Amino acid sequence: MTYCFEFHPYQRQFRHPLTTHHGIWKVREGIILRLVDEKGRVGWGEIAPLPWFGSETLEQALTFCQQLPSQITSTDIFSIPAEFPACQFGFESAWDGLVARNGGDGGDEGDGGDEGDEGDGGDGEESRIETEKTSPLLPNSSLKYSYLLPTGEAALTSWQQGWQQGDRTFKWKIGVTSMESELRWFDQLVQALPPSAQLRLDANGGLTQHQAQQWLKVSDQAGIVEFLEQPLPPEAFDVIRAMEDQYKTAIALDESVATLNQLKTCYQQGWRGIFVIKAAIAGSPTQLRQFCQAHDIDVVFSSVFESAIARIAVLNLAVELSHPHRAVGFGVNHWFV
């Protein structure tokens, strides 16, 4: 079957710039995909690159879309090279959603397990993104959400907004300013959070080995930290593995497992801890699903600040594949205007 193919770049401005070890992020840019089959039925997808995590750049994704014809087939969709993981996810999600909604008659590839988001393309993309703030995405799911706090001292009061809306897991990015300041704020945050709260610390690979050990030590003492996420850069995999055995606080991999190929490599090298998966940049959702089902890994699905279109596709994967006791890293809507 052939599909009419359209794509529309978009921009979403953050309410406040997001500061991480990778730098300051002010605008999320991506591409909305629209597939229409021979019966006029529509499937939506989204390319939401994150190049500092190892995906293609927006410019590379745009070039890839521009070189495609206006009529494409499922063979085109399922033969996208691995160096375009965000494109793989976007196109397969669009195809998957169209097939799932329409009785599985879209072709032979894939398993059609996810649903996409519906809208009217082009100028309607902004309104679809706006519905993300008010519409329940998965009303029948039991997913819990991890609320992303601002970096620095602002976290000491902003957690209350997440708590009031029902979130009980909070994520705080560290390795952004001086460790002395962050440790002081961490102690205050631990004292402020209710006993039933959980805190995730995310270093984005920005700590030294000594700093990572300090954070793990204070996390063990605090008793509220669910895990320390990516304390060291991906090339320090062996050091991370060794540290995991030395402390009670769990360690999660994030940048180390940004793409499906990296995830497979870390698993083959013996990682049996937590995998934080940013599915929108990981590559083929079909292959990701197959890998997770085959190996029963401890997965936390996490956002790349995508719009409602990719968000729904990822959360459907999360409902299917994530462990019920792990909150998904999608408490991020408050970061957008």
One Martini backbone bead per residue (centre of mass of N, CA, C, O) as a GRO file, in nm:
protein
  337
    1MET     BB    1   0.099   0.034   0.018
    2THR     BB    2   0.022   0.372  -0.020
    3TYR     BB    3   0.136   0.706   0.091
    4CYS     BB    4   0.068   1.011   0.181
    5PHE     BB    5   0.319   1.271   0.234
    6GLU     BB    6   0.372   1.484   0.520
    7PHE     BB    7   0.546   1.785   0.650
    8HIS     BB    8   0.587   1.979   0.974
    9PRO     BB    9   0.733   2.213   1.123
   10TYR     BB   10   0.822   2.300   1.470
   11GLN     BB   11   0.757   2.513   1.768
   12ARG     BB   12   0.851   2.521   2.126
   13GLN     BB   13   0.827   2.711   2.408
   14PHE     BB   14   0.967   2.764   2.693
   15ARG     BB   15   0.889   2.907   2.985
   16HIS     BB   16   1.172   2.799   3.077
   17PRO     BB   17   1.475   2.735   3.067
   18LEU     BB   18   1.659   2.440   3.023
   19THR     BB   19   1.890   2.308   3.259
   20THR     BB   20   2.190   2.133   3.186
   21HIS     BB   21   2.485   1.980   3.123
   22HIS     BB   22   2.434   2.044   2.805
   23GLY     BB   23   2.259   2.307   2.871
   24ILE     BB   24   2.050   2.543   2.707
   25TRP     BB   25   1.686   2.527   2.664
   26LYS     BB   26   1.423   2.705   2.471
   27VAL     BB   27   1.353   2.520   2.206
   28ARG     BB   28   1.130   2.304   2.055
   29GLU     BB   29   1.208   2.100   1.776
   30GLY     BB   30   1.016   1.967   1.491
   31ILE     BB   31   0.818   1.698   1.325
   32ILE     BB   32   0.527   1.655   1.146
   33LEU     BB   33   0.345   1.367   1.047
   34ARG     BB   34   0.163   1.259   0.739
   35LEU     BB   35  -0.060   0.991   0.671
   36VAL     BB   36  -0.231   0.866   0.367
   37ASP     BB   37  -0.441   0.656   0.249
   38GLU     BB   38  -0.645   0.522  -0.006
   39LYS     BB   39  -0.905   0.595   0.204
   40GLY     BB   40  -0.820   0.867   0.381
   41ARG     BB   41  -0.651   0.778   0.612
   42VAL     BB   42  -0.490   0.879   0.923
   43GLY     BB   43  -0.142   0.935   1.024
   44TRP     BB   44   0.062   1.017   1.308
   45GLY     BB   45   0.381   1.186   1.355
   46GLU     BB   46   0.715   1.228   1.523
   47ILE     BB   47   1.003   1.439   1.513
   48ALA     BB   48   1.237   1.446   1.810
   49PRO     BB   49   1.522   1.559   1.843
   50LEU     BB   50   1.854   1.474   2.028
   51PRO     BB   51   2.174   1.528   1.962
   52TRP     BB   52   2.310   1.521   2.258
   53PHE     BB   53   2.209   1.199   2.259
   54GLY     BB   54   2.255   1.090   1.933
   55SER     BB   55   2.085   1.204   1.733
   56GLU     BB   56   1.967   1.356   1.500
   57THR     BB   57   1.916   1.637   1.348
   58LEU     BB   58   1.694   1.852   1.227
   59GLU     BB   59   1.833   1.894   0.955
   60GLN     BB   60   1.854   1.593   0.884
   61ALA     BB   61   1.551   1.534   0.899
   62LEU     BB   62   1.461   1.733   0.683
   63THR     BB   63   1.629   1.616   0.454
   64PHE     BB   64   1.497   1.341   0.459
   65CYS     BB   65   1.207   1.438   0.397
   66GLN     BB   66   1.273   1.597   0.128
   67GLN     BB   67   1.371   1.324  -0.034
   68LEU     BB   68   1.094   1.237  -0.032
   69PRO     BB   69   0.821   1.140  -0.157
   70SER     BB   70   0.468   1.183  -0.163
   71GLN     BB   71   0.500   0.866  -0.207
   72ILE     BB   72   0.480   0.593   0.020
   73THR     BB   73   0.592   0.301   0.182
   74SER     BB   74   0.645   0.057   0.412
   75THR     BB   75   0.931   0.007   0.313
   76ASP     BB   76   1.033   0.291   0.362
   77ILE     BB   77   0.973   0.298   0.670
   78PHE     BB   78   1.141   0.009   0.737
   79SER     BB   79   1.432   0.144   0.592
   80ILE     BB   80   1.547   0.325   0.795
   81PRO     BB   81   1.821   0.430   0.911
   82ALA     BB   82   1.989   0.423   1.220
   83GLU     BB   83   2.090   0.735   1.195
   84PHE     BB   84   1.749   0.779   1.223
   85PRO     BB   85   1.579   0.739   1.502
   86ALA     BB   86   1.356   0.963   1.499
   87CYS     BB   87   1.246   0.881   1.224
   88GLN     BB   88   1.170   0.596   1.286
   89PHE     BB   89   0.963   0.664   1.501
   90GLY     BB   90   0.775   0.856   1.343
   91PHE     BB   91   0.695   0.669   1.104
   92GLU     BB   92   0.603   0.417   1.263
   93SER     BB   93   0.387   0.561   1.431
   94ALA     BB   94   0.211   0.648   1.198
   95TRP     BB   95   0.161   0.366   1.087
   96ASP     BB   96   0.063   0.231   1.345
   97GLY     BB   97  -0.184   0.415   1.394
   98LEU     BB   98  -0.331   0.362   1.131
   99VAL     BB   99  -0.356   0.052   1.159
  100ALA     BB  100  -0.487   0.031   1.442
  101ARG     BB  101  -0.750   0.204   1.365
  102ASN     BB  102  -0.789   0.014   1.071
  103GLY     BB  103  -0.755  -0.315   1.120
  104GLY     BB  104  -0.463  -0.399   0.999
  105ASP     BB  105  -0.448  -0.295   0.659
  106GLY     BB  106  -0.142  -0.161   0.590
  107GLY     BB  107   0.031  -0.434   0.616
  108ASP     BB  108   0.312  -0.646   0.724
  109GLU     BB  109   0.460  -0.464   0.895
  110GLY     BB  110   0.464  -0.505   1.198
  111ASP     BB  111   0.205  -0.477   1.481
  112GLY     BB  112   0.013  -0.232   1.548
  113GLY     BB  113   0.019  -0.142   1.879
  114ASP     BB  114  -0.022   0.167   1.827
  115GLU     BB  115  -0.128   0.502   1.889
  116GLY     BB  116  -0.209   0.791   1.759
  117ASP     BB  117  -0.263   1.126   1.676
  118GLU     BB  118  -0.522   1.342   1.601
  119GLY     BB  119  -0.563   1.567   1.311
  120ASP     BB  120  -0.494   1.840   1.052
  121GLY     BB  121  -0.240   1.968   1.020
  122GLY     BB  122  -0.022   2.204   1.010
  123ASP     BB  123  -0.198   2.451   1.159
  124GLY     BB  124  -0.310   2.226   1.376
  125GLU     BB  125  -0.064   2.156   1.562
  126GLU     BB  126  -0.094   2.358   1.797
  127SER     BB  127  -0.372   2.253   1.898
  128ARG     BB  128  -0.273   1.968   1.969
  129ILE     BB  129  -0.069   2.057   2.178
  130GLU     BB  130  -0.270   2.206   2.366
  131THR     BB  131  -0.433   1.943   2.454
  132GLU     BB  132  -0.215   1.824   2.646
  133LYS     BB  133  -0.301   1.998   2.906
  134THR     BB  134  -0.626   1.875   2.921
  135SER     BB  135  -0.601   1.589   2.799
  136PRO     BB  136  -0.642   1.268   2.828
  137LEU     BB  137  -0.441   1.018   2.701
  138LEU     BB  138  -0.476   0.756   2.923
  139PRO     BB  139  -0.752   0.684   3.096
  140ASN     BB  140  -0.689   0.350   3.141
  141SER     BB  141  -0.436   0.404   3.290
  142SER     BB  142  -0.166   0.355   3.559
  143LEU     BB  143   0.018   0.581   3.528
  144LYS     BB  144   0.302   0.731   3.653
  145TYR     BB  145   0.457   1.048   3.740
  146SER     BB  146   0.742   1.246   3.680
  147TYR     BB  147   0.847   1.546   3.820
  148LEU     BB  148   0.999   1.823   3.682
  149LEU     BB  149   1.238   2.008   3.810
  150PRO     BB  150   1.410   2.262   3.873
  151THR     BB  151   1.695   2.393   3.899
  152GLY     BB  152   1.805   2.431   4.195
  153GLU     BB  153   1.636   2.623   4.435
  154ALA     BB  154   1.346   2.609   4.300
  155ALA     BB  155   1.273   2.314   4.401
  156LEU     BB  156   1.179   2.384   4.702
  157THR     BB  157   0.876   2.479   4.579
  158SER     BB  158   0.782   2.334   4.301
  159TRP     BB  159   0.684   2.052   4.407
  160GLN     BB  160   0.393   2.132   4.498
  161GLN     BB  161   0.252   2.121   4.226
  162GLY     BB  162   0.289   1.817   4.178
  163TRP     BB  163   0.154   1.720   4.438
  164GLN     BB  164  -0.131   1.848   4.384
  165GLN     BB  165  -0.156   1.662   4.106
  166GLY     BB  166  -0.030   1.359   4.223
  167ASP     BB  167   0.266   1.355   4.246
  168ARG     BB  168   0.550   1.133   4.388
  169THR     BB  169   0.764   1.192   4.166
  170PHE     BB  170   1.099   1.338   4.142
  171LYS     BB  171   1.305   1.548   3.931
  172TRP     BB  172   1.665   1.628   3.956
  173LYS     BB  173   1.908   1.829   3.832
  174ILE     BB  174   2.254   1.778   3.815
  175GLY     BB  175   2.561   1.930   3.742
  176VAL     BB  176   2.520   2.261   3.702
  177THR     BB  177   2.657   2.342   3.964
  178SER     BB  178   2.769   2.354   4.252
  179MET     BB  179   2.798   2.102   4.478
  180GLU     BB  180   2.758   2.254   4.738
  181SER     BB  181   2.482   2.373   4.664
  182GLU     BB  182   2.333   2.111   4.585
  183LEU     BB  183   2.362   1.970   4.861
  184ARG     BB  184   2.205   2.180   5.018
  185TRP     BB  185   1.939   2.159   4.857
  186PHE     BB  186   1.898   1.859   4.895
  187ASP     BB  187   1.858   1.864   5.200
  188GLN     BB  188   1.609   2.053   5.188
  189LEU     BB  189   1.434   1.875   5.002
  190VAL     BB  190   1.421   1.626   5.182
  191GLN     BB  191   1.280   1.781   5.418
  192ALA     BB  192   1.024   1.881   5.246
  193LEU     BB  193   0.945   1.617   5.160
  194PRO     BB  194   0.747   1.379   5.178
  195PRO     BB  195   0.782   1.050   5.278
  196SER     BB  196   0.629   0.936   5.002
  197ALA     BB  197   0.847   1.038   4.836
  198GLN     BB  198   1.036   1.057   4.531
  199LEU     BB  199   1.382   1.077   4.410
  200ARG     BB  200   1.546   1.197   4.120
  201LEU     BB  201   1.877   1.190   3.988
  202ASP     BB  202   2.024   1.401   3.721
  203ALA     BB  203   2.349   1.426   3.554
  204ASN     BB  204   2.408   1.385   3.246
  205GLY     BB  205   2.719   1.289   3.278
  206GLY     BB  206   2.855   1.540   3.484
  207LEU     BB  207   3.037   1.367   3.665
  208THR     BB  208   3.255   1.261   3.872
  209GLN     BB  209   3.351   1.001   4.050
  210HIS     BB  210   3.357   1.147   4.321
  211GLN     BB  211   3.080   1.283   4.298
  212ALA     BB  212   2.912   1.026   4.262
  213GLN     BB  213   2.987   0.908   4.539
  214GLN     BB  214   2.866   1.136   4.704
  215TRP     BB  215   2.575   1.110   4.603
  216LEU     BB  216   2.535   0.814   4.691
  217LYS     BB  217   2.584   0.858   4.990
  218VAL     BB  218   2.351   1.069   5.043
  219SER     BB  219   2.129   0.888   4.929
  220ASP     BB  220   2.149   0.663   5.134
  221GLN     BB  221   2.082   0.851   5.378
  222ALA     BB  222   1.802   0.966   5.284
  223GLY     BB  223   1.591   0.735   5.153
  224ILE     BB  224   1.447   0.891   4.871
  225VAL     BB  225   1.619   0.767   4.643
  226GLU     BB  226   1.569   0.585   4.363
  227PHE     BB  227   1.785   0.731   4.158
  228LEU     BB  228   2.085   0.759   3.967
  229GLU     BB  229   2.133   0.938   3.669
  230GLN     BB  230   2.389   0.936   3.484
  231PRO     BB  231   2.676   1.019   3.632
  232LEU     BB  232   2.834   0.927   3.377
  233PRO     BB  233   2.963   0.883   3.099
  234PRO     BB  234   2.936   0.632   2.868
  235GLU     BB  235   3.253   0.557   2.873
  236ALA     BB  236   3.200   0.477   3.202
  237PHE     BB  237   3.063   0.195   3.238
  238ASP     BB  238   3.248   0.030   3.432
  239VAL     BB  239   3.225   0.230   3.668
  240ILE     BB  240   2.922   0.219   3.705
  241ARG     BB  241   2.902  -0.082   3.763
  242ALA     BB  242   3.078  -0.075   4.019
  243MET     BB  243   2.903   0.133   4.183
  244GLU     BB  244   2.637  -0.031   4.202
  245ASP     BB  245   2.769  -0.237   4.427
  246GLN     BB  246   2.835   0.000   4.666
  247TYR     BB  247   2.523   0.085   4.675
  248LYS     BB  248   2.187   0.124   4.740
  249THR     BB  249   2.159   0.312   4.522
  250ALA     BB  250   2.045   0.336   4.226
  251ILE     BB  251   2.130   0.299   3.878
  252ALA     BB  252   2.084   0.483   3.574
  253LEU     BB  253   2.046   0.470   3.232
  254ASP     BB  254   2.068   0.700   2.944
  255GLU     BB  255   2.287   0.801   2.741
  256SER     BB  256   2.387   0.496   2.709
  257VAL     BB  257   2.059   0.433   2.592
  258ALA     BB  258   1.943   0.615   2.351
  259THR     BB  259   1.966   0.370   2.168
  260LEU     BB  260   1.907   0.058   2.071
  261ASN     BB  261   2.203  -0.022   2.027
  262GLN     BB  262   2.299   0.072   2.308
  263LEU     BB  263   2.113  -0.102   2.475
  264LYS     BB  264   2.220  -0.373   2.371
  265THR     BB  265   2.514  -0.335   2.456
  266CYS     BB  266   2.468  -0.304   2.764
  267TYR     BB  267   2.335  -0.576   2.799
  268GLN     BB  268   2.575  -0.748   2.686
  269GLN     BB  269   2.767  -0.612   2.923
  270GLY     BB  270   2.559  -0.658   3.197
  271TRP     BB  271   2.314  -0.481   3.227
  272ARG     BB  272   2.054  -0.490   3.514
  273GLY     BB  273   1.938  -0.231   3.548
  274ILE     BB  274   1.832   0.076   3.470
  275PHE     BB  275   1.631   0.194   3.190
  276VAL     BB  276   1.634   0.495   3.017
  277ILE     BB  277   1.378   0.562   2.774
  278LYS     BB  278   1.385   0.750   2.468
  279ALA     BB  279   1.182   0.657   2.228
  280ALA     BB  280   1.186   0.906   2.020
  281ILE     BB  281   1.526   0.830   1.987
  282ALA     BB  282   1.574   0.502   1.969
  283GLY     BB  283   1.379   0.416   1.727
  284SER     BB  284   1.230   0.138   1.666
  285PRO     BB  285   0.938   0.036   1.816
  286THR     BB  286   0.929  -0.256   1.727
  287GLN     BB  287   1.217  -0.338   1.829
  288LEU     BB  288   1.187  -0.240   2.116
  289ARG     BB  289   0.960  -0.425   2.198
  290GLN     BB  290   1.103  -0.692   2.140
  291PHE     BB  291   1.336  -0.653   2.341
  292CYS     BB  292   1.175  -0.610   2.603
  293GLN     BB  293   1.017  -0.881   2.588
  294ALA     BB  294   1.276  -1.072   2.577
  295HIS     BB  295   1.425  -0.931   2.863
  296ASP     BB  296   1.287  -0.792   3.103
  297ILE     BB  297   1.342  -0.494   3.165
  298ASP     BB  298   1.417  -0.203   3.352
  299VAL     BB  299   1.184   0.049   3.275
  300VAL     BB  300   1.207   0.406   3.184
  301PHE     BB  301   1.006   0.628   3.050
  302SER     BB  302   1.102   0.922   2.851
  303SER     BB  303   1.124   1.247   2.776
  304VAL     BB  304   1.177   1.501   2.487
  305PHE     BB  305   0.958   1.720   2.458
  306GLU     BB  306   0.720   1.636   2.313
  307SER     BB  307   0.440   1.609   2.173
  308ALA     BB  308   0.136   1.452   2.172
  309ILE     BB  309   0.203   1.251   1.952
  310ALA     BB  310   0.458   1.106   2.072
  311ARG     BB  311   0.355   1.071   2.357
  312ILE     BB  312   0.137   0.859   2.300
  313ALA     BB  313   0.322   0.646   2.174
  314VAL     BB  314   0.501   0.608   2.426
  315LEU     BB  315   0.277   0.546   2.641
  316ASN     BB  316   0.185   0.286   2.506
  317LEU     BB  317   0.450   0.145   2.557
  318ALA     BB  318   0.451   0.179   2.865
  319VAL     BB  319   0.199   0.015   2.927
  320GLU     BB  320   0.331  -0.250   2.803
  321LEU     BB  321   0.658  -0.236   2.934
  322SER     BB  322   0.646  -0.122   3.206
  323HIS     BB  323   0.689  -0.097   3.531
  324PRO     BB  324   0.452  -0.026   3.772
  325HIS     BB  325   0.666   0.111   3.992
  326ARG     BB  326   0.737   0.309   3.755
  327ALA     BB  327   0.770   0.616   3.672
  328VAL     BB  328   0.718   0.832   3.425
  329GLY     BB  329   0.900   1.084   3.229
  330PHE     BB  330   0.610   1.309   3.191
  331GLY     BB  331   0.639   1.567   3.397
  332VAL     BB  332   0.640   1.851   3.158
  333ASN     BB  333   0.410   2.058   3.081
  334HIS     BB  334   0.504   2.308   3.270
  335TRP     BB  335   0.744   2.396   3.055
  336PHE     BB  336   0.516   2.523   2.885
  337VAL     BB  337   0.329   2.779   2.730
   0.00000   0.00000   0.00000
